Every structure is written in C-alpha cells, then in structure tokens.
Amino acid sequence: MSDLIEIVDSLENRISKLLHKYELMKQQNANLKDKIKDLESNSEIQIGQLKHWEEKFSALKNANAMLGSDEYKRETKLKINALIREIDMCIAQLSE
C-alpha cells in the first residue's frame, strides 16, 4: 500500500512540475509573440523610411544632372523623355 502512495505522490510531483513548466512556456511564448509584433512593426517603419530615402536620392540625382553634373545626365534625359511621352498621351486623350 505504501508503494502505491509513493507512486501517486511521485506522479503528483511530476504533474506539478510539468504544469509549472507549461505555465513558464506559455508565458515565454506570449513574450515572444509580443516581440515578433514589435519587430514586424519596426521592420515596416524601416521599410517606409527606406522608400522615402530612395525617393529623395532619386530626386537628388535628377537635380544634380539638371545642374550640369555629368554623372546622372543620361538617366535624367531618359526620365524627362518618359515624362514628355506621358504628357503627350494625356494631351491626346484630352483632345479626343
């Protein structure tokens, strides 16, 4: 009979330890999910900033080319030609 009591006590002890570990893992999981959300939010902000700076860089390249810099002159001419074609298409559509 005492062996049975010892087995039950041992099982209760193990179950208690498992429940404690389960609660710790559950808490750690919740913390990690929160951290993932924070990192995803931060990543989205950084992606937005990167796009903003890329647009500024492109505008700066165009401004440099217009001011006489030879470095980006070809790109600027292509961009201006594309804009002229787009304006011509708009004018054609308006005249119809």
Secondary structure, DSSP 8 states (H G I E B T S, - for coil): -HHHHHHHHHHHHHHHHHHHHHHHHHHHHHHHHHHHHHHHHHHHHHHHHHHHHHHHHHHHHHHHHHTT-STTHHHHHHHHHHHHHHHHHHHHHHH-
